[in-house]
Amino acid sequence: MHLDEKYVKVNGKDCYDLNCIDSITKYVTAHLFVDKRTKSKCTEFLSQIKTTCYNQILAGYYVKKLTGVDKRITFVSDKFYNYKNAFNILFYRIAKLQFGVPIKCKKYGLKFNNN
């Protein structure tokens, strides 16, 4: 699953559109429109994923626990720290978090990108 946000200006006010998209099915698993990307708003955003997909995420964790084959769901995010905080609150043991490289860092030769 890929976590990212879009910067939007509404009536002269800065806002963010937070989205989580399943990388295989392209299904939007969570969406939240916020004024600020605070830790509580990011937790609320990731709670939508927990409500929708928790059984699937937990199934991948149990496969790893019982067989040793790591089938946990991987969340991919840019290096926005509040995503990591919210992830650690909700999914720390049952899923993996991988930080990508922000788009503006591609020019420095870094390989991975969240897009």
The 8 nearest C-alpha neighbors of each residue, nearest first, counted from 0:
[[1, 21, 74, 22, 20, 75, 73, 19],
 [0, 2, 75, 20, 19, 74, 76, 21],
 [3, 1, 19, 76, 18, 75, 0, 20],
 [4, 2, 18, 17, 76, 1, 19, 5],
 [3, 5, 17, 16, 18, 15, 6, 2],
 [4, 6, 16, 15, 7, 17, 3, 18],
 [5, 7, 15, 14, 4, 16, 8, 13],
 [8, 6, 14, 15, 13, 5, 9, 16],
 [7, 9, 13, 12, 11, 14, 10, 6],
 [10, 8, 12, 11, 7, 13, 14, 15],
 [11, 9, 12, 8, 13, 7, 14, 34],
 [10, 12, 9, 8, 13, 14, 7, 34],
 [11, 13, 9, 8, 10, 14, 34, 7],
 [12, 14, 8, 7, 9, 34, 11, 15],
 [15, 13, 34, 7, 33, 8, 6, 12],
 [16, 14, 6, 33, 5, 7, 32, 34],
 [15, 17, 32, 5, 4, 31, 33, 18],
 [18, 16, 4, 31, 30, 3, 32, 15],
 [19, 17, 30, 3, 29, 4, 2, 20],
 [18, 20, 2, 29, 1, 28, 27, 0],
 [19, 21, 27, 1, 0, 26, 25, 28],
 [22, 20, 0, 25, 26, 23, 24, 27],
 [21, 23, 0, 25, 24, 20, 1, 26],
 [24, 22, 21, 25, 26, 0, 20, 1],
 [23, 25, 26, 21, 22, 20, 27, 0],
 [26, 24, 21, 22, 20, 23, 27, 28],
 [27, 25, 21, 24, 20, 28, 22, 23],
 [28, 26, 20, 29, 19, 21, 25, 18],
 [27, 29, 19, 20, 48, 26, 21, 51],
 [30, 28, 19, 47, 48, 27, 18, 44],
 [29, 31, 18, 17, 19, 44, 32, 28],
 [30, 32, 17, 16, 44, 33, 18, 29],
 [33, 31, 16, 15, 17, 30, 34, 14],
 [34, 32, 15, 35, 14, 31, 16, 36],
 [33, 35, 14, 15, 13, 36, 32, 12],
 [36, 34, 33, 37, 14, 15, 40, 13],
 [37, 35, 40, 41, 38, 33, 34, 15],
 [38, 36, 40, 39, 35, 41, 81, 42],
 [37, 39, 81, 41, 40, 42, 85, 36],
 [38, 40, 42, 37, 41, 43, 85, 36],
 [41, 39, 43, 37, 42, 38, 44, 36],
 [40, 42, 44, 38, 43, 39, 85, 82],
 [43, 41, 85, 39, 45, 44, 40, 46],
 [42, 44, 40, 46, 41, 45, 39, 47],
 [43, 45, 41, 42, 46, 47, 31, 40],
 [46, 44, 48, 42, 47, 43, 41, 49],
 [47, 45, 49, 43, 48, 44, 42, 50],
 [46, 48, 50, 45, 49, 44, 29, 51],
 [49, 47, 51, 45, 46, 50, 52, 29],
 [48, 50, 53, 46, 47, 52, 51, 45],
 [49, 51, 47, 48, 52, 53, 46, 45],
 [50, 52, 48, 49, 53, 47, 28, 54],
 [51, 53, 49, 55, 54, 48, 50, 56],
 [52, 54, 49, 56, 55, 57, 50, 51],
 [53, 55, 57, 56, 52, 58, 51, 49],
 [56, 54, 58, 57, 53, 52, 59, 72],
 [57, 55, 53, 59, 58, 54, 72, 52],
 [56, 58, 60, 54, 55, 59, 53, 93],
 [59, 57, 55, 61, 60, 56, 54, 62],
 [60, 58, 71, 70, 62, 56, 57, 61],
 [59, 61, 57, 93, 71, 63, 58, 62],
 [60, 62, 64, 58, 63, 59, 65, 57],
 [63, 61, 59, 65, 60, 64, 66, 70],
 [64, 62, 67, 69, 68, 60, 61, 66],
 [63, 65, 61, 62, 67, 66, 60, 68],
 [64, 66, 62, 63, 61, 67, 68, 60],
 [67, 65, 68, 63, 62, 64, 61, 69],
 [66, 68, 63, 64, 65, 69, 62, 70],
 [69, 67, 63, 66, 70, 62, 64, 65],
 [68, 70, 63, 71, 67, 62, 59, 60],
 [71, 69, 59, 63, 68, 62, 72, 60],
 [70, 72, 59, 60, 94, 69, 73, 95],
 [71, 73, 94, 56, 95, 59, 70, 74],
 [74, 72, 95, 96, 94, 0, 71, 75],
 [73, 75, 0, 96, 1, 97, 95, 76],
 [76, 74, 1, 97, 98, 96, 2, 0],
 [77, 75, 98, 2, 99, 113, 1, 78],
 [76, 78, 99, 98, 101, 79, 100, 113],
 [77, 79, 98, 80, 76, 99, 100, 101],
 [80, 78, 77, 81, 82, 83, 76, 98],
 [79, 81, 83, 82, 78, 84, 77, 38],
 [82, 80, 84, 38, 83, 79, 85, 41],
 [83, 81, 85, 80, 84, 79, 86, 41],
 [82, 84, 86, 80, 81, 85, 87, 79],
 [85, 83, 81, 87, 86, 82, 88, 80],
 [84, 86, 42, 88, 82, 87, 83, 41],
 [85, 87, 83, 89, 90, 88, 84, 82],
 [88, 86, 91, 84, 85, 89, 90, 83],
 [87, 89, 85, 86, 90, 84, 91, 42],
 [88, 90, 86, 87, 91, 85, 46, 45],
 [89, 91, 86, 93, 94, 87, 92, 88],
 [92, 90, 87, 93, 89, 94, 86, 88],
 [93, 91, 90, 94, 95, 60, 87, 89],
 [92, 94, 60, 90, 91, 57, 71, 56],
 [95, 93, 72, 71, 90, 92, 73, 91],
 [96, 94, 73, 74, 72, 97, 71, 93],
 [95, 97, 74, 73, 75, 98, 94, 76],
 [98, 96, 75, 74, 76, 99, 95, 73],
 [97, 99, 76, 77, 75, 78, 96, 100],
 [100, 98, 77, 112, 113, 111, 76, 97],
 [99, 101, 112, 111, 77, 113, 102, 104],
 [100, 102, 103, 104, 77, 112, 99, 113],
 [103, 101, 104, 105, 100, 112, 113, 114],
 [102, 104, 101, 105, 106, 100, 107, 112],
 [105, 103, 106, 102, 107, 101, 100, 109],
 [106, 104, 107, 109, 108, 103, 102, 110],
 [105, 107, 104, 108, 103, 109, 102, 110],
 [108, 106, 105, 104, 109, 103, 110, 102],
 [107, 109, 106, 105, 110, 104, 111, 100],
 [110, 108, 105, 107, 111, 104, 100, 106],
 [111, 109, 108, 112, 105, 100, 99, 107],
 [112, 110, 100, 99, 109, 113, 105, 101],
 [111, 113, 100, 99, 114, 101, 102, 110],
 [112, 114, 99, 77, 76, 100, 75, 101],
 [113, 112, 102, 1, 3, 101, 99, 111]]
